[in-house]
């Protein structure tokens, strides 16, 4: 991998000094450019991806876009825009998708408890209540999340909030690249819940991007 060329491109595209952004000594990057250092550690790679929003596939293979496409983070929707009833809207499943690990979920086996009408989020496929405080202040216990259709591992938007479902459990967390391609990292937002959860991609059943958050009090 031509790390020197990659670093030059990033500096040119971003107008930033890579070593300052990554907190690295200039000599380390000079060695990468000259080829003296040919095996950057995983921490460097992850910092590079997170700092410059790089597409991991482009970084590793040269394929696809250099930067990840920007996507809106989960938005907090005003409660007064939420209403029940009607034939059109987003199915609401009164199933706890906890902000900590809970048992698995398969929507094929579940029947919605009702329909929510949320203007601007018609492309969402389901809404769920969330309990637990690990995702505060973004998601508070008792809030309802609206999720978009399931995505595969190749389309993950790193750092965004997902409803993650495996064969054993379901959980709402931010998703980040693992230290190897076989894994992803799940992370809480609340600093009181520090620590990463490593998940083997083979164990993933479904990933739903969290598009919106509403207060259940407004339903």
N, C-alpha and C positions, 0 to 999 in steps of 0.2 A: 504493500500500500504506500502511495506517495504522500507521506504525511507533510513534507515540506510544501508541496504543491497545494494540498488541502488547506493548510494554515494560511498560505498566501491568499488563496481564494476567499477564505472567511474574512481575513483582514480587509481585503478589497471590497467585499460585498457589504460588510457591516461598518466599515470605517472605524473599527475599534482595534485596540491592541490586545491580541489574544492572551499574552502572558499576564497582563493586568486583570483581564476579565476572569481568568482561570486561577489566579493567585499562584502562578508558577514562576520559577526563576528563568530568566531569559536564556541561560545556557542550555536548559532542557530543550527548549524549542529550537535553539540553534543546532543542537545535536540531531533533532528530528529532521530539520531541513537538510543537513549535510549527510544524513544517512548513518551517522555514528550510533544513533539509538534507533533500532528497528522494531522494538517491541514495546510500545507504550502500554502502560498498565490499564486495567479496566476502569480505575477511578478517573484517569485522564479522559478516556473515551466517553464515559457518562457525563463528565463535566462539560465536555465539548458539545454533546448532544443537547443537554439541558440549557446551557448558556446561550447557544445560538439557534435553538429550536431546529436542529438539523434532523433530516430524515435518516434514521439509522440504516435503512437499506441502501441509501445513496452513499453513506459514509463507508460502509463495508464492501459494497459491490460496485458502486458507481452508477447504479441503475435508479431511475426515477428522478424526482425533483430534489434539489439540494436541500431546500428548507421544507419543513412540514407546513402544510396548509393551515392557516389560522382558522380556528373554529370558536364560536362563542362559548365562553364558560357558562356553567349553569347559572341561570338568571333567577333572581327572586321576583316572583310575579305578584303584583298587588292582589290582596285577598279579595277585594271587591270585584275582580274580574272572573272569579271562580263561581260556578253555579252547578247544581245537580239537575238531573232530569234531561229529557229530550232524547231524540234518536241519534243525533250527530254529536260527536265529541270523542273524548279519550276514555277507554275503559278504565274504571277504578277498581283495583283489586285490594280488598281490605285484608291484605296479608303483610305481616311484619317483615320488611326487609331491613334488618337492623344495621346500625352503624357499627356493629361488631358481629362476629360470626354467628350465623343461625343456620338451621337445616336448609337443604337444597330446595329448589323451586322449578316447576315445569308448568308454564302457562297453559299448555294443552290440557292439563288436568284440572284447571281452575276455572271458575265461572265468575265474571266481574260482578261486584256488588252494586255498581251503578255506572253512570256516565258523567264525566266532567267536561264542561265547555270552557276552554282556555284560549281566548283569541291569540293568534300568532303562533300557536304550538300545535296546529292541526296535524303536523307530520309525526307527532309523538304516538307511540303505540300502546302505552300503558302508564298508569299512575299507581304509586304505592305509598303507604305511610312508613315513615322511618322513625325508629326509636333508638336512643343512645346518644351520647354527647361527643363521640370521638371526631365528628365532622364539624363541630361548632368552630367558628361562628357561621360558616357557610350553610350548614344544615342543622337545625335545632331539633331536639327530640319532639316528636309529634308532627313535624312538617311532612308534607307530601311531595314526592319527587315525580316529575314527568320524564319518561325516558324515550329515546328514539329507537329505531329498529336495531336489532342485534348486528354487531360488527365482528369481523374475524381479527385474528392477531396481527395481520398485515396492515390493518387500517386503524390501529390504536393511535389516538392523539395523546401523546405522553403528557402527563401532568393534569389531565382532565379527570373529572369525577365519573366513575362508572359503577353500575350495579353488576357485580361479578358473581357468577354462578358456576359452581363446580358440582361434581356428583355428590359431594358431601355437605356443602353449605352455600350460603348466599351472604353477601356483605357489600356495603357501599364504601368505597375508598377511592383515593386518587391512584392512578396507575402510572408506573415508571419502568424504564428498561431494566432488565435484570443484568447481572454481571456476565452472563452468557446468553446466547440467543434463545436457549431453551426455557428461560425463566422470565417472569415479570415480577415487579415489586409492588405490593399494595401498601399504601401509607395513609395514616390519619392526618387531618388538618389540625386538630386540637393538640397543642404541645404536651398536654398531660398524658397523651396516649402515644408516646414516642416509641420508635421501633418499627422495623420493616417486616413485612410478611412476604416471603419468597414463595411463588406459586409456579409450578411446572405447567407450561402451556398445554401439555397433554392432558392435564386434569381439568382444563376449562371446558365448561359446557356452553355457556353463553356470556357475552359482554354487551351490556346496554349502556349507551352514553346518557348521562343525566343532563337533560336540557334545561329543566326549570325546577324551581322550588317554591311551594306555596304553603301558607299557614293553614293548618287543618281547621282552625277556628273560623275561617272564612267560608267553609263549605256548607 
